[in-house]
Amino acid sequence: MNLTKRFYIQMFRIAALWNLVLGISGVILYSLCMWMILGSYSSSVTDITMIFYRFFMIAVVIFGIGYLIVSVDLEKNDGIVWMGAFAKIIIFIYVIFYFITDKVTIFFLIIALADLIFAAFFFMYLFSKKRSLF
């Protein structure tokens, strides 16, 4: 599938918005987000768990900023796209495992599935770009 440069610019903008909304919501509305991910605000959520959860959400925001940078200049930021694509796949694999073992909600699985779809588009972008170079 040969998609246009305009499509990819818009896709990276949407990916940026996706990450920024999720990441900022995760930082600010952490109790609600933990409830939506776990199905309850579990007593197993400790202070250290929350620290790493917030670090993760800040990383989500940083990736969102990265996707915005990619949308501004598609030619110079492939590293951000590679990192994002692999991160989204790894997150999906972890969420699938925790969903199968009944530790996270279907809501979290849907969020991870959306990330997997973004990863697929990211790889389509990267591979279409590589073909055009040869």
LOMI-719752 format. One record per atom (N, C-alpha, C, O): x, y, z; residue number from 1; atom name. Coordinates in steps of 0.001 Angstrom, whole numbers, plus 500000, padded with zeros to 6 digits. Layout:
BEGIN
R       X       Y       Z  num  atomo
R       X       Y       Z  NUM     CA
...
END
This chain:
BEGIN
R       X       Y       Z  num  atomo
R  500846  498825  500000    1      N
R  500000  500000  500000    1     CA
R  500894  501241  500000    1      C
R  501702  501441  500908    1      O
R  500738  502051  498986    2      N
R  501549  503250  498856    2     CA
R  500729  504456  499326    2      C
R  499858  504943  498606    2      O
R  501013  504920  500518    3      N
R  500278  506044  501083    3     CA
R  501064  507337  500858    3      C
R  502282  507315  500684    3      O
R  500366  508433  500866    4      N
R  500992  509710  500534    4     CA
R  501724  510313  501725    4      C
R  501518  509938  502880    4      O
R  502588  511264  501387    5      N
R  503314  512010  502415    5     CA
R  502319  512724  503325    5      C
R  502506  512760  504541    5      O
R  501274  513285  502751    6      N
R  500255  513985  503532    6     CA
R  499594  513042  504540    6      C
R  499348  513420  505685    6      O
R  499307  511801  504099    7      N
R  498722  510814  505004    7     CA
R  499632  510576  506198    7      C
R  499177  510574  507342    7      O
R  500925  510374  505931    8      N
R  501857  510085  507013    8     CA
R  502022  511271  507964    8      C
R  502144  511085  509175    8      O
R  502027  512483  507419    9      N
R  502102  513658  508291    9     CA
R  500908  513679  509232    9      C
R  501059  513891  510435    9      O
R  499717  513458  508679   10      N
R  498501  513451  509517   10     CA
R  498512  512282  510502   10      C
R  498101  512434  511652   10      O
R  498983  511118  510053   11      N
R  499042  509954  510933   11     CA
R  499956  510213  512128   11      C
R  499620  509847  513254   11      O
R  501100  510836  511895   12      N
R  502005  511139  513004   12     CA
R  501426  512217  513916   12      C
R  501669  512202  515122   12      O
R  500678  513131  513363   13      N
R  499993  514120  514211   13     CA
R  498954  513448  515091   13      C
R  498835  513770  516273   13      O
R  498208  512523  514524   14      N
R  497205  511790  515308   14     CA
R  497891  510931  516374   14      C
R  497428  510853  517512   14      O
R  498998  510288  515995   15      N
R  499761  509496  516966   15     CA
R  500272  510380  518095   15      C
R  500256  509980  519259   15      O
R  500723  511578  517753   16      N
R  501195  512526  518769   16     CA
R  500054  512888  519708   16      C
R  500216  512857  520928   16      O
R  498907  513229  519145   17      N
R  497745  513582  519964   17     CA
R  497334  512413  520854   17      C
R  497035  512598  522034   17      O
R  497321  511232  520294   18      N
R  496986  510004  521031   18     CA
R  497898  509863  522254   18      C
R  497422  509686  523375   18      O
R  499195  509942  522030   19      N
R  500142  509780  523130   19     CA
R  500046  510923  524136   19      C
R  500100  510697  525345   19      O
R  499905  512142  523640   20      N
R  499823  513281  524555   20     CA
R  498582  513198  525440   20      C
R  498665  513430  526646   20      O
R  497443  512871  524855   21      N
R  496206  512762  525642   21     CA
R  496320  511633  526660   21      C
R  495997  511820  527833   21      O
R  496775  510468  526219   22      N
R  496902  509339  527153   22     CA
R  497927  509626  528240   22      C
R  497671  509379  529418   22      O
R  499080  510144  527852   23      N
R  500143  510394  528821   23     CA
R  499779  511459  529838   23      C
R  499977  511267  531038   23      O
R  499251  512576  529372   24      N
R  498881  513655  530300   24     CA
R  497731  513210  531193   24      C
R  497731  513490  532392   24      O
R  496747  512513  530613   25      N
R  495648  511975  531435   25     CA
R  496184  511020  532483   25      C
R  495759  511041  533638   25      O
R  497126  510179  532068   26      N
R  497699  509212  532994   26     CA
R  498438  509849  534151   26      C
R  498428  509326  535265   26      O
R  499081  510977  533891   27      N
R  499803  511674  534951   27     CA
R  498834  512404  535881   27      C
R  498964  512328  537103   27      O
R  497876  513101  535307   28      N
R  496971  513940  536102   28     CA
R  495861  513123  536762   28      C
R  495554  513321  537938   28      O
R  495271  512220  536014   29      N
R  494129  511434  536503   29     CA
R  494552  510005  536843   29      C
R  493889  509042  536459   29      O
R  495656  509884  537563   30      N
R  496244  508558  537785   30     CA
R  495309  507586  538495   30      C
R  495301  506404  538150   30      O
R  494525  508030  539469   31      N
R  493626  507107  540175   31     CA
R  492570  506550  539227   31      C
R  492299  505349  539228   31      O
R  491979  507420  538421   32      N
R  490981  506982  537441   32     CA
R  491610  506038  536419   32      C
R  491032  505006  536081   32      O
R  492786  506394  535934   33      N
R  493454  505552  534939   33     CA
R  493838  504190  535513   33      C
R  493687  503170  534840   33      O
R  494323  504168  536729   34      N
R  494656  502879  537358   34     CA
R  493402  502028  537515   34      C
R  493446  500812  537327   34      O
R  492297  502657  537855   35      N
R  491033  501923  537977   35     CA
R  490620  501378  536610   35      C
R  490157  500242  536511   35      O
R  490784  502180  535556   36      N
R  490408  501733  534218   36     CA
R  491333  500623  533711   36      C
R  490899  499759  532950   36      O
R  492591  500640  534121   37      N
R  493546  499618  533698   37     CA
R  493367  498333  534500   37      C
R  493351  497239  533935   37      O
R  493233  498471  535817   38      N
R  493195  497304  536704   38     CA
R  491787  496835  537053   38      C
R  491609  495712  537526   38      O
R  490794  497675  536826   39      N
R  489432  497325  537217   39     CA
R  489113  497774  538626   39      C
R  487954  497753  539041   39      O
R  490113  498173  539350   40      N
R  489959  498718  540702   40     CA
R  491282  499374  541065   40      C
R  492313  499103  540450   40      O
R  491240  500222  542051   41      N
R  492496  500796  542535   41     CA
R  493001  499835  543598   41      C
R  492664  499951  544776   41      O
R  493797  498905  543169   42      N
R  494231  497781  543980   42     CA
R  495127  498199  545144   42      C
R  495871  499175  545059   42      O
R  495037  497443  546221   43      N
R  495927  497672  547357   43     CA
R  497369  497290  547014   43      C
R  498302  497645  547734   43      O
R  497542  496559  545902   44      N
R  498896  496192  545487   44     CA
R  499612  497367  544806   44      C
R  500805  497284  544512   44      O
R  498879  498457  544558   45      N
R  499501  499650  543977   45     CA
R  500212  500387  545106   45      C
R  499579  500977  545982   45      O
R  501520  500340  545068   46      N
R  502335  500955  546115   46     CA
R  502889  502296  545621   46      C
R  502699  502677  544466   46      O
R  503571  502992  546515   47      N
R  504193  504255  546126   47     CA
R  505199  504046  545003   47      C
R  505254  504843  544066   47      O
R  505989  502991  545085   48      N
R  506994  502735  544048   48     CA
R  506310  502381  542723   48      C
R  506795  502760  541657   48      O
R  505186  501656  542786   49      N
R  504420  501349  541582   49     CA
R  503960  502639  540916   49      C
R  504049  502789  539697   49      O
R  503468  503567  541729   50      N
R  502984  504838  541188   50     CA
R  504123  505665  540596   50      C
R  503928  506355  539595   50      O
R  505290  505603  541193   51      N
R  506436  506336  540647   51     CA
R  506752  505816  539245   51      C
R  506923  506603  538314   51      O
R  506828  504494  539095   52      N
R  507139  503933  537790   52     CA
R  505988  504117  536805   52      C
R  506224  504297  535610   52      O
R  504757  504074  537285   53      N
R  503598  504357  536436   53     CA
R  503700  505787  535883   53      C
R  503505  506010  534688   53      O
R  503999  506729  536742   54      N
R  504118  508122  536285   54     CA
R  505314  508298  535350   54      C
R  505222  509041  534373   54      O
R  506433  507628  535630   55      N
R  507574  507668  534710   55     CA
R  507147  507160  533329   55      C
R  507490  507753  532306   55      O
R  506402  506068  533316   56      N
R  505922  505503  532057   56     CA
R  505036  506514  531323   56      C
R  505181  506716  530117   56      O
R  504131  507138  532052   57      N
R  503227  508110  531426   57     CA
R  503994  509323  530890   57      C
R  503640  509873  529847   57      O
R  505027  509729  531594   58      N
R  505867  510823  531103   58     CA
R  506578  510386  529817   58      C
R  506726  511181  528890   58      O
R  507015  509130  529761   59      N
R  507632  508610  528535   59     CA
R  506620  508600  527390   59      C
R  506980  508884  526247   59      O
R  505371  508279  527680   60      N
R  504314  508315  526668   60     CA
R  504184  509740  526114   60      C
R  504066  509929  524903   60      O
R  504207  510728  526994   61      N
R  504141  512130  526567   61     CA
R  505359  512470  525698   61      C
R  505217  513120  524662   61      O
R  506534  512039  526108   62      N
R  507759  512332  525345   62     CA
R  507682  511701  523954   62      C
R  508081  512326  522971   62      O
R  507174  510471  523859   63      N
R  506989  509856  522548   63     CA
R  505998  510673  521723   63      C
R  506185  510829  520516   63      O
R  504953  511193  522350   64      N
R  503996  512043  521639   64     CA
R  504662  513269  521056   64      C
R  504385  513649  519918   64      O
R  505535  513886  521824   65      N
R  506299  515036  521323   65     CA
R  507177  514588  520153   65      C
R  507318  515307  519164   65      O
R  507762  513401  520275   66      N
R  508581  512859  519186   66     CA
R  507779  512670  517908   66      C
R  508268  512993  516825   66      O
R  506554  512153  518010   67      N
R  505731  511956  516815   67     CA
R  505355  513294  516197   67      C
R  505235  513403  514977   67      O
R  505171  514299  517021   68      N
R  504902  515640  516497   68     CA
R  506117  516147  515719   68      C
R  505969  516746  514654   68      O
R  507306  515910  516247   69      N
R  508539  516286  515544   69     CA
R  508637  515550  514208   69      C
R  509028  516138  513199   69      O
R  508282  514265  514203   70      N
R  508309  513491  512957   70     CA
R  507353  514102  511943   70      C
R  507687  514199  510762   70      O
R  506170  514516  512385   71      N
R  505184  515073  511452   71     CA
R  505664  516378  510817   71      C
R  505218  516740  509728   71      O
R  506558  517072  511482   72      N
R  507091  518330  510954   72     CA
R  508135  518064  509869   72      C
R  508217  518807  508892   72      O
R  508936  517003  510039   73      N
R  509974  516680  509064   73     CA
R  510123  515167  508957   73      C
R  510852  514546  509731   73      O
R  509429  514587  507995   74      N
R  509450  513128  507823   74     CA
R  510827  512598  507436   74      C
R  511124  511427  507673   74      O
R  511651  513422  506859   75      N
R  512919  512951  506315   75     CA
R  514018  512743  507357   75      C
R  514970  512008  507095   75      O
R  513916  513359  508513   76      N
R  515051  513370  509435   76     CA
R  514816  512654  510763   76      C
R  515674  512730  511643   76      O
R  513713  511975  510939   77      N
R  513391  511478  512281   77     CA
R  512994  510005  512316   77      C
R  512142  509610  513112   77      O
R  513599  509204  511470   78      N
R  513250  507780  511438   78     CA
R  513540  507065  512754   78      C
R  512836  506119  513108   78      O
R  514557  507499  513477   79      N
R  514891  506849  514743   79     CA
R  513737  506899  515727   79      C
R  513470  505926  516433   79      O
R  513060  508021  515772   80      N
R  511901  508145  516670   80     CA
R  510820  507160  516250   80      C
R  510179  506540  517099   80      O
R  510615  507015  514947   81      N
R  509578  506103  514445   81     CA
R  509927  504651  514773   81      C
R  509066  503886  515207   81      O
R  511194  504273  514564   82      N
R  511619  502905  514906   82     CA
R  511398  502624  516396   82      C
R  510845  501589  516770   82      O
R  511838  503559  517232   83      N
R  511666  503369  518690   83     CA
R  510185  503245  519037   83      C
R  509802  502365  519808   83      O
R  509362  504109  518482   84      N
R  507940  504081  518776   84     CA
R  507284  502790  518329   84      C
R  506481  502213  519062   84      O
R  507619  502334  517135   85      N
R  507021  501100  516616   85     CA
R  507360  499902  517506   85      C
R  506482  499113  517856   85      O
R  508636  499773  517866   86      N
R  509028  498653  518722   86     CA
R  508449  498776  520126   86      C
R  508033  497778  520714   86      O
R  508417  499977  520661   87      N
R  507838  500175  522000   87     CA
R  506366  499780  522003   87      C
R  505907  499127  522941   87      O
R  505625  500161  520976   88      N
R  504199  499849  520918   88     CA
R  503967  498340  520820   88      C
R  503017  497820  521405   88      O
R  504821  497643  520092   89      N
R  504690  496184  519987   89     CA
R  504999  495528  521332   89      C
R  504272  494637  521770   89      O
R  506056  495958  521974   90      N
R  506423  495395  523281   90     CA
R  505313  495633  524297   90      C
R  504962  494732  525060   90      O
R  504765  496831  524310   91      N
R  503671  497133  525241   91     CA
R  502478  496236  524946   91      C
R  501857  495712  525871   91      O
R  502145  496050  523660   92      N
R  501023  495185  523304   92     CA
R  501239  493765  523807   92      C
R  500316  493154  524345   92      O
R  502438  493236  523642   93      N
R  502740  491874  524097   93     CA
R  502539  491758  525613   93      C
R  501938  490795  526090   93      O
R  503035  492727  526354   94      N
R  502848  492705  527808   94     CA
R  501376  492794  528183   94      C
R  500913  492058  529054   94      O
R  500645  493678  527540   95      N
R  499229  493837  527874   95     CA
R  498459  492564  527549   95      C
R  497596  492155  528326   95      O
R  498752  491932  526419   96      N
R  498097  490659  526070   96     CA
R  498334  489636  527175   96      C
R  497401  488968  527622   96      O
R  499583  489516  527613   97      N
R  499900  488566  528677   97     CA
R  499094  488867  529940   97      C
R  498498  487966  530529   97      O
R  499078  490131  530352   98      N
R  498358  490487  531577   98     CA
R  496850  490394  531403   98      C
R  496134  490146  532373   98      O
R  496359  490587  530199   99      N
R  494923  490408  529957   99     CA
R  494552  488931  530036   99      C
R  493545  488572  530647   99      O
R  495357  488083  529423  100      N
R  495095  486636  529446  100     CA
R  495134  486107  530876  100      C
R  494360  485218  531231  100      O
R  496026  486647  531692  101      N
R  496123  486208  533094  101     CA
R  495160  486984  534003  101      C
R  495237  486895  535228  101      O
R  494254  487744  533381  102      N
R  493176  488439  534089  102     CA
R  493672  489469  535104  102      C
R  493119  489605  536195  102      O
R  494715  490183  534723  103      N
R  495272  491211  535612  103     CA
R  494950  492628  535164  103      C
R  495069  493571  535946  103      O
R  494538  492783  533892  104      N
R  494151  494092  533389  104     CA
R  492808  493988  532668  104      C
R  492352  492900  532317  104      O
R  492196  495139  532459  105      N
R  490860  495185  531870  105     CA
R  490901  495168  530342  105      C
R  491945  495367  529721  105      O
R  489741  494927  529771  106      N
R  489617  494978  528313  106     CA
R  489877  496400  527804  106      C
R  490337  496580  526677  106      O
R  489587  497394  528621  107      N
R  489876  498778  528251  107     CA
R  491362  498939  527935  107      C
R  491720  499552  526929  107      O
R  492211  498400  528774  108      N
R  493651  498500  528566  108     CA
R  494061  497723  527317  108      C
R  494950  498153  526581  108      O
R  493420  496587  527078  109      N
R  493702  495804  525878  109     CA
R  493337  496606  524625  109      C
R  494065  496562  523633  109      O
R  492231  497330  524657  110      N
R  491816  498141  523512  110     CA
R  492827  499259  523259  110      C
R  493177  499546  522114  110      O
R  493289  499884  524341  111      N
R  494316  500926  524210  111     CA
R  495579  500335  523568  111      C
R  496163  500938  522667  111      O
R  495990  499160  524036  112      N
R  497189  498512  523493  112     CA
R  496974  498089  522040  112      C
R  497906  498147  521238  112      O
R  495771  497670  521699  113      N
R  495469  497300  520317  113     CA
R  495581  498522  519401  113      C
R  496088  498418  518284  113      O
R  495111  499666  519870  114      N
R  495269  500905  519089  114     CA
R  496755  501205  518880  114      C
R  497161  501620  517795  114      O
R  497560  500997  519917  115      N
R  499008  501189  519776  115     CA
R  499592  500222  518747  115      C
R  500474  500598  517976  115      O
R  499111  498991  518730  116      N
R  499589  498008  517755  116     CA
R  499248  498451  516333  116      C
R  500045  498263  515414  116      O
R  498078  499032  516154  117      N
R  497688  499550  514833  117     CA
R  498625  500690  514424  117      C
R  499065  500756  513276  117      O
R  498927  501583  515365  118      N
R  499900  502637  515070  118     CA
R  501247  502022  514688  118      C
R  501887  502489  513746  118      O
R  501684  500994  515393  119      N
R  502963  500346  515083  119     CA
R  502956  499814  513652  119      C
R  503946  499940  512932  119      O
R  501843  499225  513250  120      N
R  501745  498708  511882  120     CA
R  501894  499844  510869  120      C
R  502608  499702  509877  120      O
R  501230  500956  511115  121      N
R  501374  502108  510221  121     CA
R  502795  502668  510245  121      C
R  503317  503095  509215  121      O
R  503410  502662  511414  122      N
R  504790  503142  511509  122     CA
R  505709  502285  510648  122      C
R  506555  502809  509922  122      O
R  505541  500956  510729  123      N
R  506379  500067  509918  123     CA
R  506075  500237  508429  123      C
R  506987  500202  507603  123      O
R  504790  500423  508082  124      N
R  504454  500676  506678  124     CA
R  505179  501920  506177  124      C
R  505718  501938  505070  124      O
R  505182  502957  507009  125      N
R  505886  504193  506658  125     CA
R  507379  503923  506459  125      C
R  507952  504312  505441  125      O
R  507998  503265  507418  126      N
R  509438  503015  507351  126     CA
R  509810  502154  506148  126      C
R  510779  502449  505449  126      O
R  509042  501089  505906  127      N
R  509381  500204  504794  127     CA
R  509086  500845  503447  127      C
R  509809  500592  502483  127      O
R  508050  501664  503350  128      N
R  507785  502351  502079  128     CA
R  508896  503355  501791  128      C
R  509268  503568  500638  128      O
R  509406  503954  502821  129      N
R  510498  504926  502667  129     CA
R  511779  504217  502227  129      C
R  512520  504737  501392  129      O
R  512039  503050  502777  130      N
R  513253  502300  502425  130     CA
R  513182  501856  500963  130      C
R  514186  501919  500254  130      O
R  512007  501406  500503  131      N
R  511872  500980  499117  131     CA
R  512116  502128  498155  131      C
R  512705  501943  497090  131      O
R  511664  503305  498534  132      N
R  511819  504437  497643  132     CA
R  513270  504907  497552  132      C
R  513617  505653  496636  132      O
R  514116  504485  498478  133      N
R  515516  504879  498454  133     CA
R  516345  504044  497491  133      C
R  517430  504458  497085  133      O
R  515840  502867  497123  134      N
R  516636  501951  496281  134     CA
R  516197  501969  494850  134      C
R  516764  501257  494021  134      O
END
